[in-house]
Amino acid sequence: MCGVTGYADLAGTGLTEGEDVLDRMTATLLHRGPDSAGRLVRGGVALGFRRLSIVGLEDGDQPILNEDGSVAMVCNGEIFNHRELRAELEAKGHRFRTRTDVEVIVHLYEEYGTGLLERLNGQFAFAVHDTRRGRLFLARDHMGILPMYYAVAGGRLVFGSEIKAVLAHPSVPRRADLTGLDQVLTFPGTVGSRTLFEGVSSLENGHFLLVEDGAVRVEKYWDLDYPVDVPGEPAEHPDRYYVDTVRELLEQSVRRRLQADVPVGYYLSGGLDSSLIGALVHRNTSGTVPRSFSITFPDRGIDESRHQRLMARHLGSEHTETEFHPGDIAAGLRRMIGHAECPVKETYNTCSMALSAAVRETGTRVILTGEGADELFAGYLGYRFDLGGRRTAGGDPFEEELRRTIWGDPHVFYERDYHAWRESKLDLYAPALRDAHAEFDCLAGPVVDPGMLRGRHPVHQRSYLDFKLRLSDHLLSDHGDRMALANSVEARYPFLDPDLVRFATTVPPRLKVTASTEKYVLKEAARGLVPDEIIHREKFGFRAQGSPALLRERIEWVEDLLSYDRIKRQGYFDPDVVEHLKEQYRQPGYEVHPHLGDDLLLVVLTFGVLLDTFSLPDA
């Protein structure tokens, strides 16, 4: 895993930036790549690179060039089918300079151009500069595991693995994006190409960007595509076929993600997903005892250590526990937001950051996690509700019209009634923003591609929305990539292998969720690998204490960020409403419900941290 950055001339004036500009941009990514740095400036394009050495430790520095130097690449990520691709390319006459996995991208580009993306199984975000065609080609992996941000400003395309690298270019202004803020208040996080920084876009999962003749074009090459639902149509295969194939593909995925020249471990939460990954890690590891890592809490209400230890003993792993105390949230919150580059509704990112620090302390550089199983195999409680058919809008014509706008279908329900929520969240905004809300309302148009929901089974509709709104731009971004790389640890996601994901779209909904259980097919696949006590556990979401606990601690910097005068001066939120929330949240025993409520005060607090960290102006 690494960090990439750079910029390209769009105006035809040539690059006039001093060398220090690229160096400053690259330096912001030191945590992503502490092992070495690289740079290349040529033909109106500048490429910067920081390396975290995982594969090909001795010869994997970047940029990597093809045989005649006409194609140069910097890549953040791993290509898990690189051995097969390398053999194929060598047979075609290509000569490799390194033993790294990502060099295949350079030669695949020579053969297939942008079509190379169809050949890759991996997690990646890369930039390819082609001097013959005068082209810059950026791409992000199918699932959105690795980030790529960009801005068009001052006659430049500026890009980077993190927003802080983009902001380090002098042509990119620093302003808060109000639609991004509105998305955070409405959904699990930002959505699609939106960020919290005006003019800075996220290259969406399954998309690539081309710069040619000074023009910038973004195209989609992949999406999570469920089949159109045909009620009563029998399954194409017997039930056992789906169970066995899921297990086979998941084991293949784990084997692929164990490829590394450095130690590899896995997270163990105590739930089904991480336990199944751990079991397959042990089945496919020889010679060394795999390491497992868990976070524990003194609060028994959120602690899962009993099941974590049960699984660690069952597997015989070398297990490391990190106990996380309530005071650790405040201690890590500001650093966490600096890495997440986004306000949050939950504090658990601080736990994840502490966990990756514990991984790094053992010398482990790669970690396997269970993210993606809930979204692909119907792991959340809401999937059970969908079994009864489509959720209606309760006869509310405003809600029906809003659903038609954002989903393309008035019968699609996801998480909440958004018309009522839109009215509620308006109270939180400062009066001037409240009056101007129509200008940045995140519900004013389609949120996702309506064509990917149309005609699909309700379970698959929810899966698609979970994938786009919860997983790609939240759990894999501010929670996954950022919290692991904050401590120079690479996270890998076996459930998000493209082969497994494609197969998951063919599994009948009735094998994913029943009236009594979620992830049915996955639980069946886990039998014999994972103890029944874990297979039959009710889902227990990863969570930590929220803003009520922070407020009751009376921490000086928290009080300052939420003070009436500061909130009023900044002009984003209504100071009277914030004061009311503070009074409510400070009540003894008050907690925000983890499933039915949003920690609005934490959004206000962490947005204040974001403003300070990135020197963003008042509204």
C-alpha positions, 0 to 999 in steps of 0.5 A, a space after each residue: 500500500 502506498 500514496 500517490 499524487 501529482 498534477 497535469 497541465 490542462 491549459 497548455 502553458 507547461 508546468 511552472 510549479 517549483 519542485 517543492 510543490 510536488 515534494 510538499 504534496 508527496 510529504 503529506 502522504 508519509 504515513 501511507 508510505 514510510 519506506 521510500 519516495 519517488 517522483 517524475 516530472 515530464 511532458 506536462 505531468 508530475 507524479 509523486 509517490 510514497 511507498 509502503 513495501 509489501 511485495 518485491 521489497 528490494 526493487 519495488 520503488 516507483 514510478 515504474 516505466 515500460 521498456 522504452 520509457 513512454 509509459 510511467 505509472 505510480 500505483 497505490 495497491 495490490 494486484 492479486 492475480 499478478 502471477 497469471 498476468 505476468 506469465 501472459 505478458 511475458 509470453 507476449 514479449 514484455 520485459 519486467 524490471 521488478 518483482 512487484 505485483 503492480 508492474 503488470 499494470 504498465 504492460 497491460 496498459 500497453 496491450 489493452 489501454 483502459 481496457 486493462 481494468 477488466 483484467 485486474 483482480 486487486 485493490 488499486 488506485 493508480 496514475 499512468 502517463 503515456 507520452 506517445 498518446 499525450 494521456 494521463 489515465 487515473 483509475 480506482 478499483 472496482 469496490 473503491 477500497 483505495 481512494 483517489 481524489 482530484 481537483 481541476 483548478 488553475 489550469 491543472 488537474 491535481 490528484 492524490 491518494 488523500 485530500 491533504 495531498 491535493 490541498 497542498 497544491 497552491 492552485 486548489 482553494 480551501 473551502 467547505 463543501 456544504 453538500 458534502 456536509 449535508 450528505 454526512 448528516 443524511 447518509 452514513 457518510 459522503 456519497 459518490 464523487 462528493 467530499 467535504 472540500 469544495 472543488 475536490 472530487 472523489 473518483 468513484 469506485 469502478 471509475 477511471 479518469 482520462 486527461 487528453 488534449 487538456 480535457 478531463 473525462 470520467 467514465 464508469 467501467 464497473 458497478 454492482 449489477 444485480 439481476 432483474 427480479 422475476 418473481 417465482 423464477 426458480 433458482 438456477 442451481 441447488 442450494 448446496 451449490 451456492 453454499 459450496 461456491 461461496 466457500 470455495 471463492 472465499 477461500 481462493 480470495 483469502 489465499 490471494 490476499 495472503 501474498 506478501 513479503 512481510 507478515 500478514 495478520 487478521 482482525 478478529 471482532 468475535 463475529 461471523 465474518 472475521 472469524 470465517 476469514 481467520 479460519 481460512 487464513 489458518 487453513 492456508 498458512 504453513 510454517 508460522 502461526 498467524 497473528 490475530 488482533 482485537 479491540 476490547 472495552 471495559 464497558 461490558 455492554 459493547 465488549 466482545 472479548 469473550 467471543 474473540 478469545 473463543 475464536 482465537 483459542 479455536 484457531 490457535 492464533 497468536 492473539 493480541 488484544 488492545 483495551 480501549 478506554 473512554 478517555 482514548 476517544 478524546 485523545 485520538 479524535 483530532 488525529 483521527 479526523 485529520 486522517 479521515 478528512 471527513 466529520 463522523 457520526 460515530 467515534 469507533 474510527 478512533 478504536 480502529 486507529 488504535 487497533 492498527 497501531 497495535 498491529 504495526 507494533 508487532 511488525 505486521 504490515 498487512 491485515 485481513 478484515 471481514 468488511 463487505 460481508 454484511 452488504 453482499 450477504 444481507 447482514 443487517 437487520 433491515 434486510 429482514 424488513 425487506 422480506 415482507 415486500 417494498 416499504 411504503 411511504 405511508 401515504 405521504 405524497 412528499 416522501 413518495 416524490 422524494 424517493 422518486 427523485 433520489 432512488 427513481 422509485 417511490 417504493 424503495 425504502 432505505 434506512 429512513 423517511 427522508 422528507 421528514 429527516 430533511 425537515 428535522 436536520 434543517 433546524 441544525 443549520 445556521 439561519 443563513 444556511 437554512 434559508 439557502 438549503 435548496 442550493 446545497 440539498 443533497 436530496 435535490 437529485 438522484 443519489 445513485 444510478 436509478 437504473 441499478 435499482 430498477 426491477 431488482 429484488 428489495 433485498 438486492 436494492 438494499 444491498 446496492 444502496 448499502 454498497 454505495 452509501 455505506 461501504 464504498 465511501 464510508 467503511 472502506 474510506 474514512 473507517 478502513 483505508 484511512 485508519 489502517 494507513 494512519 499507522 502504515 498498515 495495509 488492509 485487505 478485504 477477502 469478501 470484496 474479491 471481484 470473483 466472489 462479488 460477481 457470484 454474490 449477485 447470483 445468490 437468490 435473496 432467500 439464501 441470503 436472508 430468512 425471517 429468522 436469520 441474516 447471511 444464511 448462505 454465509 453461515 452455512 459456508 462457515 459450518 465446520 470452520 467456525 464454532 456454532 456459538 459464533 455462527 448463531 450469534 445475533 449481529 453485534 455492531 462495532 461501536 464505541 461511546 459517542 458525544 454524550 460521554 465526551 460532553 460529560 468529561 468536560 474536556 476543554 478543547 471539546 467545550 471550546 469547539 462547541 462553545 456558543 460564540 465559536 459556533 455562531 462565528 463559524 456560521 454553519 450551525 445554529 448555536 441555540 440548537 447546539 446548546 439545546 443538544 449539549 444540554 440534552 446529551 449531558 443528562 446522566 445516562 443519556 446515549 444516542 441509540 446506535 441504530 435509531 438515532 444519529 449523533 448530531 452533536 458529534 458531527 458538529 464537533 468533528 466538523 469543527 475539528 475538520 475546519 481547524 485541521 485543514 484551515 477552512 474558512 467560516 461560512 
